[in-house]
Amino acid sequence: MLTFAIVLGASYLLGSIPFGYLAGRIAGIDIQKGGSGNIGATNVLRVLGRPYGYAVFVLDFLKGVGAVKMSVWIATRMHAGWGSPEIFGIVAALSAVIGHCFPLWLKFRGGKGVATSAGALFGLMPFAMLIGVVIWILIFWLTRYVSLASVVAAVALPLVIAIMTRLNQSYGKALFYSSLCIAAVVIWRHHSNLSRLMRGREPRFTRK
């Protein structure tokens, strides 16, 4: 139980590091008052430019990967009495995404969880995540909507994982249900984008 608490807390704290907000402070602005007000990589890219936006995406992605790998390592080294290290990795993935979306440091006003979710799922099942990336790129290329690409990829990933784990690891069901939870968080965090999409008011990501 102690190992579980350590994994839960450490993953949440790692996920809650607000790299988008910190990037804004480095640039001399409050990113929560610029653009959409979101601290995610997309808003950072729009407000501060590509170098900041790409850096924030990579760092948010690494939070997810790092939380999973760190938790598996902790569970292995501490010889957790229940659950496999992979189960602890799944718990870490969920905690990191929750930390990113609801960071303690910013009064629980965080990002939408796309990059951190991608990193967490990449840490758990890299090939499935690569398929998700292909889906995201395809939808974005066809529509130029970042939000729509993110939502479609979030919906597709649990299906991809279900297919890939159906006859595989014993923790396949846990991985599938955790991916459903992550997808639900990402979709819910995009509810305002979905509303604007239905009204035809969602801004497209255009090339300069």
Backbone torsions as a table, in degrees:
resi	resn	phi	psi	omega
1	MET	NA	-35.2	177.7
2	LEU	-63.2	-42.5	178.7
3	THR	-61.0	-41.8	178.9
4	PHE	-60.3	-44.9	-179.6
5	ALA	-64.4	-40.1	178.6
6	ILE	-63.6	-46.1	179.7
7	VAL	-61.9	-45.0	-178.7
8	LEU	-61.1	-50.1	-177.2
9	GLY	-68.6	-45.1	-177.9
10	ALA	-65.0	-38.7	-179.4
11	SER	-68.7	-40.8	177.5
12	TYR	-62.2	-46.1	-178.3
13	LEU	-64.8	-39.5	177.5
14	LEU	-65.1	-44.9	179.5
15	GLY	-65.3	-26.1	-175.4
16	SER	-84.5	-2.2	176.8
17	ILE	-63.6	115.9	-172.4
18	PRO	-87.5	77.3	-175.9
19	PHE	-61.0	-35.4	177.9
20	GLY	-63.4	-43.2	178.1
21	TYR	-64.7	-42.5	179.9
22	LEU	-65.2	-37.3	177.1
23	ALA	-61.7	-40.6	177.3
24	GLY	-62.9	-41.4	179.2
25	ARG	-64.6	-39.0	177.5
26	ILE	-62.5	-37.2	179.6
27	ALA	-81.2	-6.0	176.4
28	GLY	90.5	17.5	177.3
29	ILE	-134.1	164.7	173.6
30	ASP	-96.4	107.2	-175.5
31	ILE	-62.2	-22.2	178.7
32	GLN	-73.2	-8.9	177.4
33	LYS	-113.1	9.3	179.6
34	GLY	-120.3	145.5	179.8
35	GLY	59.5	-128.1	-179.9
36	SER	-80.1	-10.7	-178.1
37	GLY	86.0	-0.6	-179.4
38	ASN	-83.5	147.8	-179.1
39	ILE	-92.3	7.1	-178.9
40	GLY	-75.8	171.1	-174.1
41	ALA	-63.3	-35.5	-177.9
42	THR	-63.2	-46.9	179.5
43	ASN	-68.0	-37.5	177.0
44	VAL	-61.8	-41.7	179.5
45	LEU	-62.9	-43.5	-179.4
46	ARG	-66.4	-39.1	-174.3
47	VAL	-85.9	-42.4	-171.7
48	LEU	-106.3	-14.7	179.9
49	GLY	104.8	173.6	-172.9
50	ARG	-61.9	-46.5	-177.3
51	PRO	-55.9	-45.6	178.8
52	TYR	-68.3	-44.7	-176.8
53	GLY	-63.1	-44.9	179.7
54	TYR	-66.8	-39.8	179.8
55	ALA	-63.3	-42.1	179.9
56	VAL	-65.5	-40.8	178.2
57	PHE	-59.9	-47.5	-178.8
58	VAL	-61.5	-44.5	-178.8
59	LEU	-66.6	-40.8	177.0
60	ASP	-65.5	-38.2	176.1
61	PHE	-62.3	-44.3	-178.6
62	LEU	-66.6	-26.8	175.1
63	LYS	-60.0	-44.1	-179.9
64	GLY	-66.3	-47.5	178.2
65	VAL	-60.4	-46.9	-176.9
66	GLY	-61.8	-39.8	-179.9
67	ALA	-62.8	-43.4	-179.5
68	VAL	-66.0	-50.0	-177.3
69	LYS	-65.1	-40.7	178.9
70	MET	-62.2	-42.2	-176.4
71	SER	-70.5	-38.9	175.9
72	VAL	-62.7	-41.3	178.8
73	TRP	-64.0	-44.0	179.5
74	ILE	-62.1	-46.4	-178.5
75	ALA	-62.7	-36.7	179.8
76	THR	-70.4	-44.6	-177.2
77	ARG	-71.1	-34.1	-177.3
78	MET	-90.9	-0.1	177.0
79	HIS	51.8	61.3	-178.8
80	ALA	-54.1	135.8	-174.5
81	GLY	-74.3	-19.7	179.8
82	TRP	-141.5	146.0	178.6
83	GLY	81.2	143.7	177.8
84	SER	-78.9	162.0	176.2
85	PRO	-56.3	-31.8	179.3
86	GLU	-63.9	-36.9	177.5
87	ILE	-63.3	-39.9	177.1
88	PHE	-65.8	-33.8	175.4
89	GLY	-63.8	-38.7	178.0
90	ILE	-65.6	-43.9	176.9
91	VAL	-60.2	-42.1	179.5
92	ALA	-63.5	-40.0	179.6
93	ALA	-59.7	-47.8	179.1
94	LEU	-62.9	-42.9	-178.2
95	SER	-64.8	-40.3	-179.9
96	ALA	-64.8	-41.5	179.0
97	VAL	-65.3	-43.4	177.2
98	ILE	-61.8	-41.1	178.3
99	GLY	-61.1	-41.0	179.3
100	HIS	-66.9	-42.2	-177.3
101	CYS	-74.9	-30.2	-177.1
102	PHE	-133.3	69.3	-177.5
103	PRO	-73.9	134.7	179.4
104	LEU	-58.3	-36.8	-172.5
105	TRP	-70.1	-21.2	-176.7
106	LEU	-117.4	33.6	179.2
107	LYS	56.8	37.1	175.5
108	PHE	65.6	23.9	176.5
109	ARG	-107.7	91.8	-174.7
110	GLY	-113.9	-155.8	-178.7
111	GLY	-86.9	-167.9	-176.2
112	LYS	-98.7	-2.0	168.3
113	GLY	85.6	6.1	-174.4
114	VAL	-67.9	-54.4	-177.0
115	ALA	-64.8	-42.3	-179.9
116	THR	-67.6	-38.6	175.9
117	SER	-62.9	-42.4	178.8
118	ALA	-61.0	-43.7	179.0
119	GLY	-65.0	-43.0	-179.9
120	ALA	-62.8	-45.3	-179.8
121	LEU	-70.3	-31.3	174.7
122	PHE	-64.0	-39.4	177.3
123	GLY	-65.0	-30.7	-178.9
124	LEU	-86.4	-42.9	-174.3
125	MET	-150.2	83.1	-171.9
126	PRO	-56.0	-43.8	-175.0
127	PHE	-66.0	-40.7	177.5
128	ALA	-61.3	-39.8	-179.7
129	MET	-67.2	-35.5	177.2
130	LEU	-63.5	-37.2	175.0
131	ILE	-64.0	-40.5	177.3
132	GLY	-61.2	-38.6	178.6
133	VAL	-64.7	-41.9	177.6
134	VAL	-60.7	-42.4	177.8
135	ILE	-62.6	-44.0	179.9
136	TRP	-60.8	-46.6	-178.9
137	ILE	-62.1	-42.4	-179.1
138	LEU	-62.7	-48.0	-179.1
139	ILE	-65.9	-40.9	179.1
140	PHE	-64.8	-41.5	-179.8
141	TRP	-63.5	-36.6	-178.6
142	LEU	-77.1	-33.6	-170.9
143	THR	-115.6	-24.2	-173.6
144	ARG	65.1	20.7	174.9
145	TYR	-104.1	114.2	177.2
146	VAL	-64.7	-43.6	-177.1
147	SER	-63.2	-44.3	-179.5
148	LEU	-65.1	-42.0	177.7
149	ALA	-61.0	-40.3	-179.5
150	SER	-66.4	-42.9	-178.8
151	VAL	-67.7	-44.5	179.9
152	VAL	-62.6	-43.1	178.2
153	ALA	-63.6	-39.4	178.8
154	ALA	-63.7	-37.9	178.7
155	VAL	-71.2	-38.4	-175.5
156	ALA	-73.9	-33.1	-172.8
157	LEU	-59.7	-45.7	177.8
158	PRO	-58.2	-35.4	178.1
159	LEU	-66.9	-42.0	178.0
160	VAL	-62.5	-45.2	-179.3
161	ILE	-64.7	-39.1	179.1
162	ALA	-61.2	-42.5	179.7
163	ILE	-65.5	-43.1	-174.9
164	MET	-73.8	-25.2	-177.1
165	THR	-103.6	-0.2	-173.9
166	ARG	-55.8	-42.1	-179.3
167	LEU	-117.0	28.7	-173.4
168	ASN	-118.4	-125.0	-170.0
169	GLN	-62.2	154.2	179.5
170	SER	-67.8	-22.4	179.9
171	TYR	-94.7	17.0	-178.6
172	GLY	-58.5	-41.4	-179.8
173	LYS	-64.4	-42.2	179.0
174	ALA	-62.4	-40.6	178.6
175	LEU	-65.2	-40.6	178.6
176	PHE	-63.0	-48.7	-177.9
177	TYR	-67.2	-34.4	177.0
178	SER	-67.8	-37.0	177.2
179	SER	-66.5	-33.5	174.2
180	LEU	-63.0	-41.9	178.6
181	CYS	-63.5	-44.1	179.0
182	ILE	-63.3	-42.8	178.3
183	ALA	-60.9	-40.5	179.5
184	ALA	-62.8	-41.4	178.6
185	VAL	-63.5	-46.7	-178.8
186	VAL	-61.9	-45.1	-179.4
187	ILE	-64.7	-43.7	179.6
188	TRP	-62.8	-39.2	178.7
189	ARG	-67.9	-16.6	178.2
190	HIS	-101.2	16.5	-175.1
191	HIS	-61.0	-36.5	179.1
192	SER	-68.8	-37.1	176.8
193	ASN	-64.8	-42.3	179.3
194	LEU	-63.5	-37.6	177.4
195	SER	-63.4	-42.9	178.8
196	ARG	-68.3	-35.9	177.6
197	LEU	-61.6	-42.5	-179.6
198	MET	-67.1	-28.2	178.3
199	ARG	-91.6	-2.6	-179.2
200	GLY	73.8	26.7	-176.2
201	ARG	-115.5	5.2	179.8
202	GLU	-76.9	127.1	-179.6
203	PRO	-70.9	137.2	174.6
204	ARG	-81.8	154.8	176.3
205	PHE	-89.7	104.7	-173.6
206	THR	-101.3	152.1	176.0
207	ARG	-77.8	140.0	176.2
208	LYS	-87.3	NA	NA
